[in-house]
């Protein structure tokens, strides 16, 4: 999991049929590495997490471990092993709006239930994909918006809830500003992660 604390995450062991020092193996990590370290403990390679993982930045880490025998004379024998560390996403990111129609137009004589626009948000945690629900939130610009517009909880479709009157909006040039909140359902976080966007109708 990406929220794992520094700890041992794997052990490896290379075998050498030689006796004495020639059969003793030490291990090294190839290349620079800031998240993982390796050490030799009783002939085994101990791989440790030493940094902080972030699934959103990198979900897969490819490591190369070099095994070297302790020959004091002659040719030094080596072997390599490739390791793949897959990071498991955890619920730590708010939802993201991926489709927002910032401005929409609707006739003031549109029938009740007319679709105005649709927004779409996704779970900010790419490996989890919690269900997103939508709601209109109150704001100081038009406190009566809840009487005029509604949003379909699961689809993000905004529709008219009553008859509109452009002349009643002289202070806003005939426009309504709606705040739409996207909320992740079934999240382990409390409160549930959310994000807000604004659209003008």
Buried (B, 14 or more C-beta within 10 A) or exposed (E): EBEEEEEEEBEBEBEBEEEEEBBBBBBBBEEEBEBBBBBBEEBBBBBBBEEEBBBBEEBEBEBEBBBBBBBEEEEEBEBEBEBEBEBEBBBBBBBBBEEBEEEBEBEEEBEEEBBBBBBBBBBBBEBBEBEBBBBBEEEEBBEEBEEBBBBEEEEBBBBBBEEBEBEEBEEEEBBBBBBBBBBBEEBEEEEBBBBBBEBBB
